[in-house]
Amino acid sequence: MKPVGYVGALITAALVASASAQKVELPIKIGVALAQTSNTALLGQEQVIGARFAEKYLNARGGINGTPFKLVFQDAAGDENSAINAFQNLINKEKVVGIVGPTLSQQAFAADPIAERARVPVLGPSNTAKGIPQIGDYIARVSAPVAVVAPNAIRQALKLDPKIKKAAVLYAQNDAFSVSETGTFQETAKAQGLTLATVQKFQTTDTDFTTQVTAVLNSDVDLVIISGLAADGGNLVKQLRQLGYKGLIIGGNGLNTSNVFPVCQKFCDGVIIAQAYSPAQPSAANQVFVKDYRAQYKKDPPQFAAQAYAGVQVMVEALKAIDRKKKLSTWDLDDLRVALNKQILVGKYNTPLGPISFDKEGEVNQRDFYVAQIRMKDAKTGSFVYLK
């Protein structure tokens, strides 16, 4: 016969285990941690729109096998601490099953480990720096890595002007994505036989680029390649043109938003940007997305909106696959998070980006990539014209 104290301890342990095994509550909640404020909001605003489109469209078509889901938004702003706080709130307070976010790779390196430790799956919608999926087993991304996308812009520039011989490279040294992207740009430029005449650094918080622009002009280059975010990158483009630079400009993924148009205004015209998305992508999922987006906003959807939509779609389709085997309402939350992570990695998804899947590390497999050039209509409005 066991002593009374031993039996009491067993009962206490059972009660603790019961209390800690939290059942899933309906509607299923998916966290969305994106930049709604700060300079990074120029990108995050488009992502929020894409995520809300996915929520409305997918719920209207039955949600998760007839059960609606709910997106829970947290402002991750543009810094690491805001992203960390957003992730902690979504995981511990809101009890989400998974998270789409954050906006910046710099934030992902800080916040994703929190989700990894809690075993909560994360889908990065725009985290393209090297090493993101390798943060942990619960980290994946729908955004193709910069090493795959960025080189296309340089190849396109050389198509437009085969006489290009010398390039200047400028990058935001305080942003992990920009540092990763400029590495790819510099390797590609050298591989294409270009001379890097000058490499200039700046901060994403800078507004005066006189020093960097002067170095570019003194280097007498044919091509300028910029890795930064929309506010700083747009201002850099503007000041390059105002101070007399006439050659081609390549902008990195951080400038890949129509929100850059009011920043560099007429001087945005002609900037070349590689794309992981095109409104002309022929998949049925994309054509419905484009139609609805145009109807509401009177313009084509941008890459950041399409990728956020895809992130939500992947989560929902993975949850549908799980629900078909065992109703989501019968799961413990912790167990569902683990199952969701496994299902995300084995699924195949027809998204606005085209067909995508993931490798065992969580890296996205994507087939179609593009290059566009900005064409300004007036001082503040323009469009991305896709090049052949």
C-alpha positions in Angstrom: 0.0 0.0 0.0 1.3 3.4 -1.0 1.7 6.1 1.7 -1.0 8.8 1.7 1.5 11.5 0.8 2.5 9.6 -2.3 -1.1 9.3 -3.4 -1.6 13.0 -2.8 1.4 13.8 -4.9 0.0 11.7 -7.8 -3.3 13.5 -7.6 -1.6 16.9 -7.5 0.6 15.9 -10.5 -2.5 14.7 -12.4 -4.3 18.0 -11.7 -1.3 20.0 -12.9 -1.0 18.0 -16.0 -4.7 18.4 -16.7 -4.5 22.2 -16.1 -1.5 22.5 -18.4 -3.1 20.5 -21.3 -5.2 23.3 -22.7 -7.9 22.3 -25.2 -8.1 24.2 -28.5 -10.8 26.8 -28.5 -12.9 27.7 -31.5 -12.6 29.7 -33.6 -9.0 28.6 -34.3 -6.7 31.6 -33.9 -3.8 32.3 -36.2 -1.3 35.0 -35.1 -0.2 37.7 -37.5 2.8 39.8 -36.3 3.6 42.5 -38.8 4.8 46.1 -38.9 1.8 48.4 -38.6 3.9 51.3 -37.3 7.5 52.6 -37.8 9.2 53.2 -41.1 8.8 49.4 -41.8 5.0 50.0 -41.9 5.5 51.0 -45.6 6.0 47.2 -46.1 3.8 45.9 -43.3 0.7 47.8 -44.3 0.7 45.8 -47.6 1.1 42.6 -45.6 -1.8 43.3 -43.3 -4.0 43.9 -46.4 -2.9 40.6 -47.9 -3.5 38.7 -44.6 -7.0 40.2 -44.2 -7.8 39.3 -47.8 -6.9 35.7 -47.1 -9.1 35.7 -43.9 -12.1 37.1 -45.7 -11.7 34.9 -48.8 -10.9 31.6 -47.1 -13.6 32.0 -44.4 -16.2 32.8 -47.1 -15.3 29.5 -48.7 -15.8 27.4 -45.6 -12.8 28.3 -43.4 -11.4 25.1 -42.0 -13.8 22.4 -43.3 -16.8 24.5 -42.3 -15.3 26.1 -39.2 -14.3 29.8 -39.4 -10.8 30.8 -38.3 -9.7 34.1 -36.8 -6.6 36.2 -37.4 -5.2 37.9 -34.4 -3.0 40.9 -35.3 -0.1 42.3 -33.2 1.9 45.3 -34.3 5.5 44.0 -34.6 6.7 47.5 -35.8 10.2 47.6 -37.2 12.5 46.7 -34.3 13.4 43.5 -32.5 11.8 44.2 -29.1 8.4 45.0 -30.7 8.6 41.7 -32.6 9.5 39.8 -29.5 6.6 41.3 -27.5 4.2 40.6 -30.4 5.3 36.9 -30.5 5.0 36.5 -26.7 1.5 38.0 -26.6 0.3 35.8 -29.5 1.8 32.6 -28.0 1.0 33.1 -24.3 -2.0 35.4 -24.1 -3.9 34.8 -27.4 -3.0 31.1 -27.6 -2.6 31.1 -31.3 -1.8 27.8 -33.2 0.8 29.4 -35.4 2.2 32.8 -36.4 2.6 34.6 -39.8 5.4 37.2 -39.4 7.5 39.2 -38.7 8.1 41.7 -41.5 11.9 42.0 -41.3 14.6 39.3 -41.2 16.3 41.3 -38.4 13.2 40.8 -36.3 12.9 37.1 -37.2 16.4 36.4 -35.8 15.3 37.9 -32.5 11.6 36.7 -32.3 11.6 33.3 -34.0 13.6 31.6 -31.3 10.8 32.4 -28.8 8.3 30.5 -31.0 10.8 27.7 -31.5 11.2 27.2 -27.7 7.4 27.2 -27.3 7.0 24.8 -30.3 4.7 27.2 -32.2 5.1 27.1 -36.0 6.1 30.3 -37.8 5.8 31.2 -41.5 7.9 34.2 -42.5 6.1 36.2 -45.2 9.1 38.4 -46.1 12.1 37.1 -44.2 14.5 36.4 -47.1 17.9 36.7 -45.4 20.2 33.7 -45.3 19.7 31.4 -42.3 16.0 32.0 -41.5 14.7 28.4 -41.8 17.8 27.2 -39.9 16.7 29.1 -36.8 14.8 26.0 -35.7 12.4 23.1 -36.5 9.3 25.3 -36.2 10.5 28.1 -38.5 9.6 28.1 -42.2 9.0 30.8 -44.8 6.9 31.5 -47.9 9.3 34.2 -49.0 12.0 32.9 -51.4 15.6 33.6 -50.2 17.4 36.6 -51.5 20.1 34.4 -53.0 17.5 33.0 -55.4 15.6 36.3 -56.2 18.2 39.1 -56.2 20.6 37.9 -59.0 17.7 38.2 -61.5 17.8 42.0 -61.2 21.5 42.3 -62.2 21.0 40.0 -65.1 18.1 42.1 -66.3 20.1 45.3 -65.9 22.8 43.9 -68.2 20.1 43.0 -70.7 18.9 46.6 -70.7 22.5 47.9 -71.0 25.2 45.4 -72.0 27.8 48.2 -71.7 27.7 48.3 -67.9 31.2 47.7 -66.5 31.3 49.4 -63.1 28.9 49.2 -60.2 28.4 51.0 -56.9 26.8 49.0 -54.0 25.0 50.7 -51.1 23.4 48.9 -48.1 21.9 49.4 -44.7 24.4 48.0 -42.3 22.0 47.8 -39.4 19.5 45.5 -41.1 20.1 41.8 -41.3 18.2 41.4 -44.6 20.0 44.2 -46.3 23.4 42.8 -45.2 22.4 39.4 -46.5 21.0 40.8 -49.8 24.1 43.0 -50.5 26.3 39.9 -50.2 24.3 38.2 -52.9 24.3 41.3 -55.1 28.1 41.7 -54.7 28.8 38.1 -55.5 26.5 38.2 -58.6 28.0 41.5 -59.9 31.5 40.0 -59.7 30.3 36.8 -61.3 28.9 38.8 -64.2 32.2 40.5 -64.7 31.4 43.8 -63.1 33.9 45.9 -61.1 32.7 47.1 -57.7 34.0 50.6 -57.8 32.7 51.6 -54.3 30.7 49.9 -51.5 28.9 52.4 -49.2 27.1 51.8 -45.9 24.2 53.6 -44.3 21.6 53.2 -41.6 17.8 52.6 -42.1 17.2 55.7 -40.0 19.4 58.0 -42.2 17.8 60.8 -44.2 20.9 62.6 -45.6 22.9 60.5 -48.1 25.2 63.2 -49.4 28.4 61.3 -48.4 27.3 58.1 -50.1 26.0 59.8 -53.2 29.2 61.8 -53.6 31.3 58.6 -53.4 29.1 57.1 -56.1 29.4 60.1 -58.4 33.2 60.2 -57.9 33.4 56.5 -58.9 31.9 57.1 -62.3 29.8 54.0 -62.3 27.2 52.7 -64.8 25.0 50.9 -62.2 23.9 51.5 -58.6 22.6 48.7 -56.4 20.7 49.6 -53.2 19.8 47.2 -50.3 17.7 49.0 -47.7 14.1 49.6 -46.7 11.4 51.7 -48.4 12.0 55.0 -46.5 15.8 55.1 -46.5 16.1 53.4 -49.9 13.6 55.7 -51.5 15.3 58.8 -50.2 18.7 57.5 -51.4 17.3 57.0 -54.9 15.9 60.5 -54.8 19.2 62.1 -53.7 21.2 60.1 -56.3 19.0 61.6 -59.1 18.9 65.1 -57.6 22.7 65.2 -57.4 23.2 64.1 -61.0 23.5 60.3 -61.2 22.1 59.2 -64.7 22.7 55.4 -64.8 20.5 52.4 -64.0 19.5 51.8 -60.4 18.6 48.4 -58.9 16.6 48.4 -55.7 16.5 45.4 -53.4 13.4 43.7 -51.9 13.0 46.4 -49.2 12.1 48.9 -52.0 9.6 46.5 -53.5 6.4 48.4 -52.6 4.3 51.1 -54.2 4.7 52.9 -50.8 8.2 53.9 -52.0 6.6 56.1 -54.8 5.7 59.0 -52.5 9.2 58.8 -51.1 11.4 59.1 -54.2 8.5 60.5 -56.3 9.4 61.1 -60.0 12.9 59.9 -59.3 11.7 56.4 -58.7 11.2 56.1 -62.5 13.3 53.3 -64.0 14.4 51.6 -60.8 14.7 47.8 -61.4 13.5 45.4 -58.7 13.5 41.6 -58.7 10.2 40.0 -57.8 9.0 36.7 -56.2 5.4 37.6 -57.4 3.6 38.8 -60.5 -0.1 39.7 -60.9 0.1 37.9 -64.2 1.0 34.5 -62.5 -1.6 32.3 -64.1 -2.7 30.1 -61.2 -6.4 30.2 -60.3 -5.6 31.2 -56.8 -3.7 34.3 -58.0 -6.3 35.4 -60.5 -9.0 35.4 -57.9 -6.7 37.3 -55.6 -5.8 39.9 -58.3 -9.4 40.4 -59.3 -10.6 41.1 -55.7 -7.6 43.3 -54.9 -8.1 45.4 -58.0 -11.8 45.8 -57.3 -11.0 47.2 -53.8 -7.8 49.1 -54.4 -7.9 50.0 -58.1 -4.4 48.7 -58.6 -2.5 45.4 -58.8 -1.5 43.6 -55.6 2.1 43.9 -54.6 4.5 41.1 -53.6 4.3 41.8 -49.9 0.5 41.4 -49.9 0.7 38.2 -52.0 3.2 36.6 -49.7 1.2 37.4 -46.5 -1.9 36.0 -48.2 0.1 32.8 -49.0 1.3 32.5 -45.4 -2.2 32.5 -44.1 -3.4 30.2 -46.8 -0.7 27.6 -46.0 -1.6 27.7 -42.3 -5.3 27.2 -43.1 -4.8 24.4 -45.6 -2.5 22.6 -43.2 -5.2 22.9 -40.5 -7.8 21.5 -42.9 -5.7 18.5 -43.6 -5.3 17.9 -39.8 -9.0 18.4 -39.2 -10.0 15.8 -41.8 -8.1 13.2 -39.7 -9.1 14.4 -36.2 -11.4 17.3 -35.4 -9.5 20.4 -34.3 -11.8 20.9 -31.3 -10.6 17.6 -29.8 -6.9 18.6 -29.8 -4.8 19.9 -27.0 -3.3 23.2 -28.1 0.3 22.2 -27.6 -0.2 19.0 -29.6 -2.0 20.8 -32.4 0.9 23.2 -32.7 3.3 20.3 -33.2 1.0 18.6 -35.7 0.5 21.9 -37.6 4.2 22.3 -38.0 4.6 18.8 -39.4 1.7 19.2 -41.8 2.9 22.6 -43.1 6.2 20.9 -44.2 4.6 18.0 -46.0 1.9 19.9 -47.9 1.7 21.3 -51.4 -0.1 24.6 -51.9 -1.5 26.5 -54.9 -1.1 30.1 -53.8 -1.0 33.5 -55.5 2.8 33.0 -55.7 2.1 29.9 -57.8 2.6 26.3 -56.5 4.8 26.1 -53.4 6.0 23.5 -51.0 8.7 23.3 -48.3 11.9 21.3 -47.8 12.6 19.5 -44.5 14.2 22.7 -43.1 11.2 24.9 -43.9 12.7 26.6 -47.0 10.1 27.4 -49.6 10.2 25.6 -52.9 9.0 28.1 -55.5 9.2 28.0 -59.3 8.4 31.4 -60.8 10.4 34.6 -60.4 10.3 38.0 -62.2 11.9 41.4 -62.6 10.0 44.7 -62.8 10.8 48.3 -63.5 9.1 51.2 -61.8 7.2 53.6 -64.2 6.0 56.8 -62.6 2.8 58.3 -63.9 3.2 61.5 -61.9 4.9 62.7 -58.7 3.3 60.1 -56.4 1.7 57.4 -58.5 3.3 54.7 -60.6 3.4 51.0 -61.3 5.7 48.0 -61.6 6.1 47.1 -65.3 7.2 43.5 -65.6 10.1 42.9 -67.9 10.6 39.9 -70.2 
